[in-house]
Amino acid sequence: MNAEQFLAVAESIRSYALASGRDLNASNLFVHDMLMRAIEAGARIDGPARESKELQAA
């Protein structure tokens, strides 16, 4: 998942929270927690394109 996709998912979650009357802060916290978990786990947010470029450079 690249950064644009992640931001699109975050915006979808926020829109759903606003439309359904749910707590916007809770949706923001959820998105933040998921992003931080991905970063802490060392997940590549850029996806396979970046990995292949790194392999070609090596």
C-alpha positions as a printed NumPy array, in Angstrom:
array([[  0.   ,   0.   ,   0.   ],
       [  1.494,   3.327,  -0.984],
       [  1.002,   6.662,   0.749],
       [ -1.783,   7.803,  -1.591],
       [ -3.746,   4.61 ,  -0.984],
       [ -3.297,   4.91 ,   2.759],
       [ -4.531,   8.506,   2.719],
       [ -7.516,   7.507,   0.58 ],
       [ -8.467,   4.817,   3.107],
       [ -8.058,   7.299,   5.958],
       [-10.306,   9.812,   4.176],
       [-12.918,   7.114,   3.543],
       [-12.948,   6.199,   7.23 ],
       [-13.303,   9.867,   8.207],
       [-16.131,  10.393,   5.704],
       [-17.959,   7.333,   6.981],
       [-17.582,   8.525,  10.572],
       [-18.98 ,  11.956,   9.69 ],
       [-21.875,  10.556,   7.658],
       [-22.89 ,   8.003,  10.252],
       [-22.577,  10.282,  13.259],
       [-19.738,   8.321,  14.759],
       [-16.89 ,   9.858,  16.719],
       [-14.446,  11.515,  14.294],
       [-11.689,  11.503,  16.909],
       [-12.011,   7.74 ,  17.254],
       [-11.64 ,   7.257,  13.505],
       [ -8.594,   9.549,  13.443],
       [ -7.062,   7.634,  16.339],
       [ -7.702,   4.319,  14.568],
       [ -5.982,   5.516,  11.379],
       [ -3.067,   6.902,  13.382],
       [ -2.636,   3.661,  15.313],
       [ -2.677,   1.562,  12.135],
       [ -0.097,   3.81 ,  10.466],
       [  2.171,   3.703,  13.515],
       [  1.908,  -0.097,  13.684],
       [  2.908,  -0.351,  10.034],
       [  5.882,   1.931,  10.59 ],
       [  6.98 ,   0.121,  13.757],
       [  6.709,  -3.251,  12.046],
       [  9.002,  -2.012,   9.323],
       [  6.33 ,  -2.485,   6.683],
       [  7.054,  -0.92 ,   3.337],
       [  4.248,   1.54 ,   2.699],
       [  5.546,   2.17 ,  -0.819],
       [  4.898,  -1.417,  -1.867],
       [  6.769,  -3.704,  -4.262],
       [  7.842,  -0.947,  -6.689],
       [ 10.295,   0.48 ,  -4.175],
       [ 11.589,  -2.948,  -3.232],
       [ 12.352,  -3.821,  -6.848],
       [ 14.217,  -0.51 ,  -7.338],
       [ 16.311,  -1.24 ,  -4.24 ],
       [ 17.111,  -4.731,  -5.503],
       [ 18.132,  -3.377,  -8.91 ],
       [ 20.429,  -0.811,  -7.273],
       [ 22.196,  -3.467,  -5.212]])
